[in-house]
Amino acid sequence: MKFEAHGTFDLSIKGEIFIIRFFHKWNLEGAKAFFIQYKELIQHCNFKKFGVLSDLKQFEGGTPDAIEFFEGISDWAQENGQVARALILDSGLKEFTIHKIDKGKKRFHIRAFSDEAEALVWFESLGLAVL
């Protein structure tokens, strides 16, 4: 049975930072649709290293299989140059859920912020271009 994709996002770039805004509830089909566009953008930019700013203020969670799929996206991203992830959160529960995706793996630098400007300063301190 094929399901309709759930979960929406907006992708943009600022320097060597991919900014992803996640909205709504996600299922596996939505996660796969996201990955197709995300992968194409990363391959097109061909950065040697990059950071990802994930704005999760309007993210409403996902099905277990969608969360598991996102774990694989993190593995792929690290293999293709991701060195840091900033999470823009508005609740501790979201932070817990996102760190659960990593299942204790130490992939790259990860920090949570309440605002995008602070996250961009942090990326710059790691040597990533933010303009």
PASEBA-1860 file (N, C-alpha, C; in nm, 3 decimals):
! residues 131
1> MKFEAHGT> 0.084/-0.117/0.000/0.000/0.000/0.000/0.089/0.124/0.000 ~ 0.061/0.216/-0.088/0.138/0.341/-0.099/0.059/0.452/-0.029 ~ 0.129/0.528/0.055/0.067/0.638/0.127/0.107/0.770/0.065 ~ 0.024/0.870/0.085/0.055/1.007/0.043/0.163/1.062/0.137 ~ 0.256/1.141/0.081/0.363/1.200/0.161/0.306/1.304/0.258 ~ 0.352/1.295/0.384/0.316/1.393/0.486/0.443/1.455/0.540 ~ 0.436/1.586/0.563/0.551/1.662/0.611/0.596/1.755/0.499 ~ 0.615/1.881/0.533/0.662/1.977/0.434/0.788/2.044/0.486
9> FDLSIKGE> 0.861/2.106/0.394/0.988/2.167/0.429/1.020/2.280/0.332 ~ 1.113/2.362/0.374/1.168/2.468/0.290/1.319/2.459/0.300 ~ 1.388/2.456/0.187/1.534/2.447/0.182/1.592/2.576/0.126 ~ 1.697/2.628/0.192/1.769/2.743/0.138/1.916/2.729/0.178 ~ 1.999/2.814/0.122/2.143/2.809/0.148/2.191/2.947/0.188 ~ 2.278/2.951/0.287/2.344/3.073/0.331/2.491/3.037/0.350 ~ 2.576/3.077/0.254/2.717/3.040/0.261/2.732/2.889/0.247 ~ 2.794/2.827/0.348/2.811/2.681/0.350/2.709/2.615/0.443
17> IFIIRFFH> 2.598/2.684/0.465/2.495/2.634/0.556/2.367/2.606/0.479 ~ 2.317/2.484/0.492/2.186/2.449/0.437/2.084/2.475/0.547 ~ 1.987/2.559/0.518/1.883/2.591/0.615/1.757/2.515/0.574 ~ 1.709/2.434/0.668/1.592/2.351/0.642/1.487/2.383/0.748 ~ 1.371/2.424/0.702/1.259/2.449/0.792/1.159/2.335/0.774 ~ 1.134/2.264/0.883/1.043/2.149/0.880/0.907/2.190/0.936 ~ 0.802/2.142/0.870/0.665/2.174/0.911/0.582/2.047/0.921 ~ 0.487/2.046/1.010/0.384/1.943/1.021/0.436/1.808/1.068
25> KWNLEGAK> 0.351/1.707/1.055/0.384/1.569/1.092/0.437/1.497/0.969 ~ 0.534/1.408/0.990/0.602/1.339/0.880/0.574/1.189/0.880 ~ 0.568/1.134/0.759/0.566/0.989/0.744/0.685/0.950/0.656 ~ 0.702/0.821/0.633/0.816/0.772/0.556/0.818/0.830/0.415 ~ 0.704/0.839/0.352/0.698/0.891/0.215/0.742/1.038/0.211 ~ 0.704/1.114/0.311/0.748/1.253/0.319/0.898/1.263/0.341 ~ 0.952/1.177/0.426/1.097/1.177/0.452/1.174/1.140/0.324 ~ 1.124/1.044/0.249/1.190/1.005/0.124/1.185/1.118/0.021
33> AFFIQYKE> 1.072/1.187/0.012/1.059/1.299/-0.082/1.155/1.411/-0.043 ~ 1.168/1.437/0.087/1.264/1.536/0.134/1.405/1.497/0.093 ~ 1.442/1.372/0.117/1.579/1.329/0.091/1.617/1.344/-0.056 ~ 1.525/1.319/-0.147/1.556/1.335/-0.289/1.600/1.478/-0.317 ~ 1.525/1.575/-0.270/1.560/1.716/-0.295/1.685/1.759/-0.219 ~ 1.697/1.715/-0.095/1.813/1.749/-0.011/1.941/1.695/-0.074 ~ 1.938/1.569/-0.114/2.056/1.505/-0.174/2.095/1.577/-0.303 ~ 1.999/1.608/-0.388/2.028/1.679/-0.513/2.092/1.814/-0.487
41> LIQHCNFK> 2.042/1.888/-0.387/2.097/2.019/-0.355/2.240/2.008/-0.304 ~ 2.266/1.915/-0.215/2.400/1.896/-0.162/2.497/1.856/-0.273 ~ 2.456/1.765/-0.358/2.543/1.722/-0.467/2.567/1.836/-0.566 ~ 2.466/1.917/-0.591/2.480/2.029/-0.683/2.579/2.133/-0.628 ~ 2.572/2.161/-0.498/2.661/2.261/-0.437/2.805/2.210/-0.426 ~ 2.822/2.081/-0.404/2.955/2.019/-0.400/3.050/2.085/-0.300 ~ 3.000/2.120/-0.180/3.085/2.178/-0.076/3.176/2.069/-0.019 ~ 3.298/2.107/0.016/3.388/2.012/0.084/3.339/1.986/0.226
49> KFGVLSDL> 3.284/2.090/0.289/3.224/2.076/0.423/3.105/2.171/0.430 ~ 3.010/2.136/0.514/2.891/2.220/0.528/2.824/2.196/0.663 ~ 2.739/2.289/0.699/2.657/2.276/0.818/2.511/2.274/0.779 ~ 2.430/2.224/0.869/2.285/2.220/0.848/2.216/2.286/0.966 ~ 2.134/2.384/0.936/2.052/2.449/1.037/1.910/2.394/1.018 ~ 1.864/2.318/1.115/1.730/2.260/1.109/1.636/2.338/1.200 ~ 1.544/2.411/1.139/1.445/2.487/1.214/1.326/2.394/1.239 ~ 1.311/2.356/1.365/1.210/2.257/1.401/1.095/2.316/1.483
57> KQFEGGTP> 1.084/2.448/1.483/0.979/2.511/1.565/0.839/2.470/1.522 ~ 0.820/2.434/1.395/0.687/2.395/1.348/0.680/2.248/1.308 ~ 0.785/2.173/1.343/0.790/2.029/1.321/0.702/1.961/1.426 ~ 0.617/1.870/1.382/0.523/1.806/1.474/0.551/1.657/1.495 ~ 0.671/1.613/1.460/0.708/1.474/1.482/0.689/1.389/1.359 ~ 0.715/1.260/1.377/0.704/1.169/1.263/0.676/1.027/1.306 ~ 0.639/0.947/1.209/0.615/0.805/1.235/0.750/0.739/1.267 ~ 0.749/0.627/1.336/0.876/0.561/1.368/0.962/0.531/1.244
65> DAIEFFEG> 0.899/0.489/1.134/0.979/0.459/1.015/1.036/0.586/0.952 ~ 0.967/0.699/0.965/1.020/0.827/0.914/1.140/0.869/0.998 ~ 1.130/0.855/1.129/1.241/0.891/1.218/1.362/0.803/1.188 ~ 1.340/0.675/1.167/1.450/0.584/1.133/1.514/0.623/0.999 ~ 1.433/0.661/0.903/1.484/0.703/0.772/1.571/0.828/0.787 ~ 1.529/0.924/0.872/1.608/1.044/0.895/1.745/1.011/0.953 ~ 1.754/0.904/1.032/1.884/0.862/1.084/1.978/0.828/0.969 ~ 1.928/0.759/0.869/2.009/0.726/0.751/2.050/0.850/0.674
73> ISDWAQEN> 1.964/0.951/0.670/1.999/1.076/0.603/2.118/1.140/0.673 ~ 2.119/1.137/0.806/2.231/1.194/0.881/2.361/1.121/0.849 ~ 2.355/0.989/0.840/2.475/0.912/0.803/2.524/0.954/0.665 ~ 2.433/0.962/0.569/2.470/1.001/0.432/2.530/1.141/0.430 ~ 2.469/1.234/0.503/2.516/1.373/0.503/2.658/1.382/0.559 ~ 2.685/1.309/0.666/2.821/1.312/0.723/2.921/1.257/0.621 ~ 2.886/1.151/0.554/2.975/1.093/0.453/3.000/1.188/0.337 ~ 2.910/1.287/0.320/2.920/1.380/0.208/2.957/1.522/0.250
81> GQVARALI> 3.014/1.538/0.371/3.072/1.665/0.411/3.008/1.740/0.526 ~ 2.896/1.691/0.582/2.836/1.764/0.693/2.927/1.756/0.815 ~ 2.958/1.873/0.874/3.044/1.878/0.992/2.971/1.931/1.116 ~ 2.852/1.990/1.096/2.780/2.046/1.211/2.631/2.055/1.181 ~ 2.552/2.048/1.291/2.407/2.066/1.281/2.362/2.155/1.396 ~ 2.289/2.258/1.360/2.226/2.344/1.461/2.077/2.317/1.456 ~ 2.019/2.298/1.572/1.875/2.273/1.584/1.809/2.396/1.644 ~ 1.711/2.451/1.575/1.633/2.562/1.628/1.506/2.499/1.684
89> LDSGLKEF> 1.493/2.505/1.817/1.386/2.435/1.886/1.306/2.529/1.975 ~ 1.184/2.488/2.003/1.104/2.564/2.098/1.056/2.478/2.214 ~ 1.110/2.354/2.224/1.074/2.271/2.339/1.178/2.162/2.361 ~ 1.195/2.124/2.486/1.288/2.018/2.522/1.248/1.884/2.464 ~ 1.118/1.860/2.447/1.072/1.733/2.392/1.123/1.715/2.249 ~ 1.120/1.822/2.169/1.171/1.812/2.033/1.320/1.782/2.035 ~ 1.394/1.846/2.126/1.538/1.821/2.135/1.563/1.674/2.168 ~ 1.487/1.620/2.262/1.500/1.479/2.298/1.473/1.390/2.177
97> TIHKIDKG> 1.366/1.420/2.102/1.331/1.340/1.984/1.441/1.344/1.879 ~ 1.495/1.463/1.854/1.599/1.476/1.752/1.725/1.403/1.794 ~ 1.764/1.412/1.921/1.884/1.340/1.966/1.859/1.189/1.966 ~ 1.735/1.149/1.980/1.701/1.007/1.973/1.730/0.954/1.832 ~ 1.712/1.038/1.730/1.742/0.998/1.592/1.887/0.955/1.581 ~ 1.976/1.024/1.651/2.119/0.993/1.643/2.156/0.868/1.721 ~ 2.069/0.819/1.806/2.091/0.697/1.883/2.230/0.692/1.946 ~ 2.275/0.807/2.000/2.402/0.811/2.068/2.524/0.819/1.978
105> KKRFHIRA> 2.504/0.819/1.847/2.618/0.829/1.755/2.677/0.969/1.762 ~ 2.806/0.977/1.749/2.872/1.108/1.743/2.909/1.131/1.598 ~ 2.818/1.193/1.525/2.840/1.215/1.383/2.920/1.342/1.358 ~ 2.871/1.451/1.411/2.927/1.584/1.386/2.886/1.672/1.503 ~ 2.935/1.795/1.506/2.897/1.888/1.612/2.746/1.913/1.604 ~ 2.680/1.906/1.720/2.535/1.933/1.726/2.510/2.025/1.845 ~ 2.434/2.131/1.820/2.393/2.221/1.928/2.252/2.269/1.902 ~ 2.181/2.292/2.011/2.045/2.345/2.002/2.046/2.494/2.034
113> FSDEAEAL> 1.963/2.568/1.963/1.951/2.712/1.980/1.804/2.749/1.980 ~ 1.776/2.867/2.032/1.638/2.916/2.026/1.622/3.015/1.913 ~ 1.737/3.056/1.853/1.727/3.155/1.746/1.835/3.133/1.640 ~ 1.798/3.165/1.517/1.884/3.139/1.400/2.013/3.220/1.403 ~ 2.008/3.344/1.449/2.127/3.429/1.451/2.237/3.368/1.538 ~ 2.201/3.315/1.655/2.298/3.250/1.743/2.360/3.129/1.674 ~ 2.278/3.053/1.604/2.328/2.934/1.534/2.428/2.973/1.425 ~ 2.401/3.079/1.353/2.492/3.122/1.247/2.626/3.168/1.304
121> VWFESLGL> 2.625/3.235/1.419/2.750/3.274/1.486/2.829/3.149/1.523 ~ 2.760/3.047/1.574/2.825/2.921/1.610/2.887/2.853/1.487 ~ 2.812/2.848/1.377/2.869/2.789/1.254/2.995/2.864/1.213 ~ 2.992/2.994/1.222/3.109/3.075/1.185/3.227/3.043/1.275 ~ 3.201/3.018/1.405/3.309/2.983/1.497/3.371/2.848/1.463 ~ 3.298/2.767/1.390/3.350/2.636/1.346/3.421/2.645/1.211 ~ 3.430/2.767/1.157/3.501/2.787/1.031/3.415/2.772/0.906 ~ 3.283/2.774/0.921/3.194/2.764/0.807/3.150/2.903/0.763
129> AVL> 3.141/2.923/0.633/3.094/3.050/0.578/2.944/3.062/0.598 ~ 2.900/3.178/0.643/2.756/3.197/0.667/2.697/3.307/0.578 ~ 2.773/3.361/0.486/2.721/3.465/0.395/2.709/3.414/0.255
END
